[in-house]
């Protein structure tokens, strides 16, 4: 189980990574894996299996398993970008997923989409 200390450590790692990876096209872009672990792992789990600490039976919809090639291959790359930017409601999915379009840069969203493809080892529709 992931505790509060883990999230504080992740925030520190994100801030540190942004400072030491100045070669990205966006000055403050953090690596996709760190963004995933900070923003997505609470629901989707650190390994992307939909088993994060906030994934409870009381949720109306279970978080997507990002490691499922069968399920993830149904989604286009643009579908992934849209849901990251606009949240679940923007794509007629769970309103539990918040939008990150104002939190992450466009470059970070594209990198996160690429990271999701790496987790599922699949291509989109």
Z-matrix of the N, CA and C atoms (Angstrom, degrees):
N
C 1 1.451
C 2 1.522 1 109.30
N 3 1.301 2 115.75 1 139.64
C 4 1.453 3 121.40 2 -176.57
C 5 1.523 4 108.65 3 -91.65
N 6 1.307 5 116.11 4 129.02
C 7 1.451 6 120.30 5 -178.08
C 8 1.507 7 112.90 6 -103.47
N 9 1.324 8 114.57 7 177.96
C 10 1.458 9 121.67 8 -179.15
C 11 1.525 10 111.03 9 -59.23
N 12 1.326 11 117.00 10 -35.80
C 13 1.463 12 121.47 11 179.78
C 14 1.521 13 110.86 12 -61.00
N 15 1.342 14 116.85 13 -38.51
C 16 1.459 15 120.50 14 179.30
C 17 1.512 16 110.77 15 -62.30
N 18 1.331 17 118.13 16 -41.33
C 19 1.455 18 121.36 17 -179.34
C 20 1.520 19 111.55 18 -69.73
N 21 1.301 20 116.95 19 -36.24
C 22 1.465 21 120.52 20 176.09
C 23 1.527 22 108.89 21 -65.68
N 24 1.328 23 117.07 22 -42.13
C 25 1.464 24 120.94 23 178.10
C 26 1.523 25 110.40 24 -63.70
N 27 1.332 26 117.19 25 -39.57
C 28 1.470 27 120.58 26 179.28
C 29 1.527 28 110.49 27 -63.66
N 30 1.322 29 117.34 28 -39.99
C 31 1.465 30 121.03 29 178.62
C 32 1.528 31 109.93 30 -63.34
N 33 1.320 32 115.91 31 -41.83
C 34 1.465 33 120.02 32 177.66
C 35 1.521 34 110.31 33 -62.96
N 36 1.339 35 117.16 34 -44.34
C 37 1.466 36 121.51 35 -179.36
C 38 1.528 37 110.04 36 -62.20
N 39 1.341 38 117.30 37 -42.10
C 40 1.466 39 120.53 38 178.25
C 41 1.527 40 111.09 39 -60.32
N 42 1.309 41 116.31 40 -45.87
C 43 1.464 42 120.00 41 -179.83
C 44 1.530 43 110.41 42 -64.09
N 45 1.326 44 116.20 43 -42.64
C 46 1.459 45 121.02 44 179.07
C 47 1.525 46 110.62 45 -64.80
N 48 1.342 47 116.81 46 -44.77
C 49 1.468 48 121.01 47 -179.15
C 50 1.525 49 111.19 48 -61.88
N 51 1.320 50 116.46 49 -40.44
C 52 1.463 51 119.52 50 179.64
C 53 1.528 52 110.73 51 -62.59
N 54 1.329 53 115.62 52 -32.71
C 55 1.464 54 119.67 53 179.99
C 56 1.526 55 112.66 54 -76.52
N 57 1.337 56 117.36 55 -32.10
C 58 1.469 57 118.56 56 -174.84
C 59 1.526 58 113.88 57 -99.66
N 60 1.337 59 118.70 58 -3.49
C 61 1.463 60 121.67 59 177.69
C 62 1.524 61 110.45 60 -114.03
N 63 1.327 62 117.43 61 62.67
C 64 1.458 63 119.66 62 -176.84
C 65 1.520 64 113.73 63 -74.85
N 66 1.322 65 119.13 64 -5.86
C 67 1.454 66 122.18 65 -177.11
C 68 1.514 67 113.89 66 -78.01
N 69 1.317 68 118.72 67 -3.62
C 70 1.461 69 119.89 68 179.30
C 71 1.519 70 109.60 69 -72.55
N 72 1.330 71 117.05 70 161.62
C 73 1.450 72 120.40 71 -177.48
C 74 1.526 73 111.86 72 -69.78
N 75 1.299 74 117.05 73 -20.42
C 76 1.454 75 121.25 74 176.42
C 77 1.524 76 107.70 75 -112.40
N 78 1.294 77 116.39 76 131.41
C 79 1.457 78 120.95 77 -172.01
C 80 1.526 79 113.08 78 -54.38
N 81 1.318 80 118.80 79 -39.00
C 82 1.453 81 120.51 80 -175.60
C 83 1.525 82 113.58 81 -108.44
N 84 1.319 83 118.64 82 18.63
C 85 1.455 84 121.44 83 -179.04
C 86 1.527 85 110.04 84 -68.44
N 87 1.324 86 115.79 85 132.62
C 88 1.457 87 121.09 86 175.83
C 89 1.526 88 108.52 87 -98.93
N 90 1.329 89 117.21 88 153.61
C 91 1.458 90 119.44 89 177.40
C 92 1.530 91 111.52 90 -58.37
N 93 1.327 92 116.38 91 145.49
C 94 1.464 93 122.40 92 -174.51
C 95 1.524 94 112.94 93 -57.79
N 96 1.322 95 117.77 94 -41.28
C 97 1.461 96 119.52 95 -178.58
C 98 1.527 97 110.82 96 -62.57
N 99 1.324 98 117.11 97 -39.39
C 100 1.472 99 119.83 98 178.59
C 101 1.529 100 110.44 99 -68.13
N 102 1.332 101 117.13 100 -40.98
C 103 1.465 102 119.17 101 176.56
C 104 1.523 103 110.59 102 -61.60
N 105 1.333 104 116.89 103 -42.33
C 106 1.462 105 120.57 104 179.27
C 107 1.527 106 110.36 105 -60.05
N 108 1.313 107 116.14 106 -47.83
C 109 1.467 108 119.64 107 -177.49
C 110 1.525 109 111.63 108 -66.54
N 111 1.317 110 117.22 109 -29.36
C 112 1.459 111 119.93 110 179.99
C 113 1.530 112 112.29 111 -82.82
N 114 1.322 113 117.41 112 -47.69
C 115 1.462 114 121.09 113 -173.38
C 116 1.529 115 114.43 114 -93.65
N 117 1.313 116 118.72 115 -29.75
C 118 1.462 117 121.43 116 -170.05
C 119 1.524 118 114.32 117 -106.60
N 120 1.338 119 116.82 118 -29.80
C 121 1.460 120 120.82 119 -171.97
C 122 1.520 121 113.92 120 -64.78
N 123 1.332 122 118.17 121 -22.56
C 124 1.462 123 118.92 122 179.81
C 125 1.525 124 110.94 123 -57.95
N 126 1.315 125 117.24 124 -35.75
C 127 1.467 126 121.30 125 179.00
C 128 1.527 127 112.23 126 -105.67
N 129 1.324 128 116.57 127 -43.70
C 130 1.463 129 120.43 128 -173.36
C 131 1.528 130 113.14 129 -87.80
N 132 1.323 131 118.76 130 -8.11
C 133 1.463 132 122.19 131 179.31
C 134 1.515 133 111.47 132 84.97
N 135 1.313 134 116.80 133 154.35
C 136 1.464 135 120.76 134 -177.81
C 137 1.527 136 112.13 135 -65.73
N 138 1.319 137 116.82 136 -26.14
C 139 1.465 138 120.73 137 177.97
C 140 1.519 139 112.18 138 -98.23
N 141 1.343 140 117.72 139 -0.72
C 142 1.457 141 121.89 140 175.88
C 143 1.510 142 115.82 141 83.69
N 144 1.312 143 118.06 142 16.43
C 145 1.468 144 121.24 143 -174.94
C 146 1.528 145 114.20 144 -89.07
N 147 1.328 146 117.18 145 5.93
C 148 1.468 147 120.32 146 179.33
C 149 1.512 148 112.84 147 79.42
N 150 1.317 149 116.64 148 21.53
C 151 1.464 150 121.21 149 -174.28
C 152 1.526 151 113.48 150 -121.35
N 153 1.325 152 116.32 151 35.08
C 154 1.459 153 120.12 152 179.52
C 155 1.518 154 111.52 153 -69.34
N 156 1.336 155 117.60 154 168.42
C 157 1.466 156 121.08 155 -177.41
C 158 1.531 157 113.65 156 -62.32
N 159 1.328 158 118.46 157 -23.96
C 160 1.466 159 120.53 158 177.74
C 161 1.525 160 112.69 159 -88.61
N 162 1.314 161 118.00 160 -2.38
C 163 1.471 162 122.18 161 179.01
C 164 1.526 163 108.25 162 -84.26
N 165 1.317 164 114.79 163 91.48
C 166 1.464 165 119.65 164 -177.83
C 167 1.523 166 110.53 165 -111.97
N 168 1.312 167 115.01 166 163.34
C 169 1.470 168 120.48 167 179.54
C 170 1.524 169 111.52 168 -66.97
N 171 1.321 170 117.64 169 -17.25
C 172 1.461 171 120.32 170 -179.82
C 173 1.527 172 112.80 171 -79.87
N 174 1.329 173 117.40 172 -11.49
C 175 1.462 174 120.11 173 176.89
C 176 1.522 175 109.21 174 -69.69
N 177 1.328 176 117.34 175 141.15
C 178 1.466 177 119.56 176 179.79
C 179 1.527 178 113.15 177 -68.14
N 180 1.326 179 117.23 178 -24.66
C 181 1.467 180 122.54 179 179.81
C 182 1.527 181 107.84 180 -136.58
N 183 1.312 182 116.67 181 136.83
C 184 1.470 183 120.09 182 176.45
C 185 1.521 184 109.78 183 -76.13
N 186 1.332 185 117.51 184 142.72
C 187 1.458 186 119.84 185 176.60
C 188 1.527 187 110.37 186 -61.01
N 189 1.316 188 115.98 187 144.70
C 190 1.465 189 121.45 188 -179.38
C 191 1.526 190 110.54 189 -63.55
N 192 1.328 191 114.87 190 141.17
C 193 1.457 192 122.33 191 173.75
C 194 1.527 193 106.76 192 -84.76
N 195 1.307 194 116.95 193 106.25
C 196 1.457 195 121.77 194 -177.04
C 197 1.522 196 113.27 195 -75.09
N 198 1.331 197 117.67 196 -7.18
C 199 1.460 198 120.47 197 177.87
C 200 1.528 199 112.18 198 -92.56
N 201 1.324 200 117.59 199 -5.26
C 202 1.461 201 121.76 200 -179.07
C 203 1.527 202 110.27 201 -82.41
N 204 1.335 203 116.25 202 103.05
C 205 1.464 204 120.47 203 179.72
C 206 1.521 205 110.64 204 -60.86
N 207 1.314 206 117.12 205 -36.90
C 208 1.469 207 121.19 206 -178.99
C 209 1.531 208 111.07 207 -60.90
N 210 1.322 209 116.89 208 -46.25
C 211 1.467 210 120.71 209 -178.69
C 212 1.528 211 112.23 210 -76.60
N 213 1.314 212 116.79 211 -42.40
C 214 1.460 213 120.26 212 -176.30
C 215 1.524 214 112.32 213 -70.89
N 216 1.329 215 117.87 214 -28.75
C 217 1.465 216 121.06 215 179.29
C 218 1.526 217 111.75 216 -67.40
N 219 1.324 218 117.50 217 -18.12
C 220 1.464 219 121.54 218 178.14
C 221 1.528 220 111.53 219 -72.11
N 222 1.319 221 116.27 220 -19.07
C 223 1.464 222 121.89 221 -175.39
C 224 1.521 223 110.80 222 -97.87
N 225 1.324 224 115.50 223 137.18
C 226 1.464 225 119.37 224 173.86
C 227 1.527 226 108.77 225 -78.23
N 228 1.321 227 115.32 226 165.26
C 229 1.462 228 118.89 227 175.14
C 230 1.528 229 109.92 228 -60.40
N 231 1.331 230 116.93 229 -37.80
C 232 1.460 231 119.94 230 179.53
C 233 1.528 232 111.07 231 -66.20
N 234 1.345 233 117.70 232 -34.62
C 235 1.471 234 120.88 233 175.14
C 236 1.526 235 109.97 234 -58.62
N 237 1.322 236 116.48 235 -45.08
C 238 1.465 237 120.57 236 -179.53
C 239 1.519 238 111.17 237 -64.58
N 240 1.312 239 116.81 238 -43.61
C 241 1.467 240 120.77 239 178.36
C 242 1.527 241 110.16 240 -61.86
N 243 1.332 242 116.63 241 -43.40
C 244 1.468 243 120.72 242 -179.08
C 245 1.521 244 112.17 243 -62.60
N 246 1.330 245 117.06 244 -42.42
C 247 1.464 246 118.80 245 -178.03
C 248 1.527 247 111.44 246 -72.14
N 249 1.320 248 117.96 247 -34.29
C 250 1.466 249 119.71 248 176.83
C 251 1.525 250 109.50 249 -66.91
N 252 1.312 251 116.69 250 -45.90
C 253 1.470 252 120.09 251 -178.61
C 254 1.526 253 113.06 252 -70.45
N 255 1.334 254 116.49 253 -45.64
C 256 1.456 255 119.76 254 -172.48
C 257 1.507 256 116.40 255 -101.26
N 258 1.317 257 117.79 256 -6.68
C 259 1.454 258 120.75 257 -178.41
C 260 1.523 259 111.46 258 79.87
N 261 1.304 260 115.80 259 176.61
C 262 1.455 261 121.43 260 -177.03
C 263 1.518 262 113.72 261 -60.79
N 264 1.303 263 117.43 262 -38.61
C 265 1.471 264 121.03 263 -177.85
C 266 1.520 265 111.98 264 -63.40
N 267 1.312 266 117.28 265 -32.43
C 268 1.469 267 121.64 266 -178.32
C 269 1.523 268 112.28 267 -68.64
N 270 1.315 269 116.05 268 -18.46
C 271 1.467 270 120.11 269 -177.70
C 272 1.523 271 111.38 270 -119.81
N 273 1.313 272 116.44 271 20.81
C 274 1.468 273 122.67 272 -179.38
C 275 1.526 274 112.18 273 58.76
N 276 1.301 275 116.56 274 34.00
C 277 1.467 276 122.57 275 175.61
C 278 1.520 277 107.64 276 -114.02
N 279 1.294 278 116.89 277 -162.26
C 280 1.456 279 121.44 278 -175.29
C 281 1.528 280 112.36 279 -59.48
N 282 1.316 281 115.42 280 131.38
C 283 1.465 282 120.68 281 175.76
C 284 1.527 283 111.13 282 -75.70
N 285 1.324 284 116.29 283 -4.67
C 286 1.464 285 120.55 284 178.00
C 287 1.535 286 110.85 285 -69.93
N 288 1.344 287 116.96 286 -27.11
C 289 1.460 288 119.59 287 -179.09
C 290 1.519 289 109.74 288 -82.14
N 291 1.327 290 116.51 289 120.54
C 292 1.470 291 119.45 290 -178.88
C 293 1.527 292 111.76 291 -77.47
N 294 1.330 293 117.31 292 158.69
C 295 1.464 294 120.99 293 174.73
C 296 1.528 295 109.91 294 -80.07
N 297 1.328 296 116.07 295 143.85
C 298 1.458 297 121.26 296 178.62
C 299 1.522 298 111.83 297 -119.13
N 300 1.328 299 117.15 298 12.65
C 301 1.460 300 121.36 299 -177.75
C 302 1.516 301 114.56 300 -63.81
N 303 1.321 302 117.49 301 -24.19
C 304 1.461 303 120.50 302 178.18
C 305 1.527 304 111.52 303 -101.99
N 306 1.332 305 115.52 304 -4.49
C 307 1.462 306 120.97 305 179.79
C 308 1.517 307 111.24 306 -97.59
N 309 1.334 308 115.75 307 -41.61
C 310 1.458 309 121.91 308 -178.42
C 311 1.523 310 110.30 309 -104.08
N 312 1.308 311 116.29 310 148.12
C 313 1.463 312 120.44 311 175.63
C 314 1.530 313 108.87 312 -74.55
N 315 1.323 314 116.85 313 165.33
C 316 1.474 315 120.57 314 176.76
C 317 1.526 316 110.38 315 -59.04
N 318 1.318 317 117.17 316 -40.41
C 319 1.463 318 120.73 317 178.95
C 320 1.530 319 111.07 318 -63.68
N 321 1.323 320 116.88 319 -39.49
C 322 1.459 321 120.71 320 178.81
C 323 1.530 322 110.90 321 -67.50
N 324 1.318 323 117.38 322 -36.91
C 325 1.465 324 120.61 323 178.20
C 326 1.524 325 110.26 324 -64.94
N 327 1.317 326 117.26 325 -44.57
C 328 1.473 327 120.97 326 178.63
C 329 1.533 328 109.73 327 -63.83
N 330 1.312 329 117.43 328 -41.68
C 331 1.470 330 120.66 329 177.95
C 332 1.522 331 110.82 330 -64.28
N 333 1.323 332 116.91 331 -36.88
C 334 1.462 333 120.90 332 177.54
C 335 1.523 334 110.47 333 -66.81
N 336 1.328 335 117.32 334 -39.69
C 337 1.467 336 121.78 335 175.11
C 338 1.518 337 109.94 336 -59.02
N 339 1.330 338 116.78 337 -44.48
C 340 1.463 339 121.18 338 178.26
C 341 1.529 340 111.15 339 -63.86
N 342 1.326 341 116.70 340 -37.36
C 343 1.469 342 120.84 341 178.09
C 344 1.530 343 110.40 342 -65.81
N 345 1.331 344 116.89 343 -39.91
C 346 1.464 345 120.03 344 177.00
C 347 1.524 346 110.88 345 -61.68
N 348 1.315 347 117.19 346 -39.00
C 349 1.470 348 121.32 347 176.78
C 350 1.532 349 110.62 348 -65.03
N 351 1.304 350 115.87 349 -34.38
C 352 1.468 351 119.83 350 176.94
C 353 1.536 352 110.00 351 -67.87
N 354 1.329 353 117.05 352 -41.50
C 355 1.472 354 120.53 353 179.97
C 356 1.535 355 111.38 354 -61.74
N 357 1.315 356 117.11 355 -40.77
C 358 1.465 357 119.83 356 -177.64
C 359 1.521 358 112.37 357 -89.16
N 360 1.331 359 116.53 358 -12.03
C 361 1.462 360 121.35 359 -176.09
C 362 1.530 361 109.92 360 51.49
N 363 1.335 362 114.24 361 49.73
C 364 1.458 363 119.87 362 -177.21
C 365 1.525 364 111.23 363 -147.57
N 366 1.309 365 114.76 364 164.96
C 367 1.461 366 121.48 365 173.28
C 368 1.510 367 107.94 366 -108.62
N 369 1.307 368 116.05 367 160.45
C 370 1.456 369 120.65 368 179.96
C 371 1.511 370 112.73 369 -84.44
N 372 1.297 371 114.77 370 172.05
C 373 1.467 372 123.78 371 177.40
C 374 1.504 373 110.84 372 -54.32
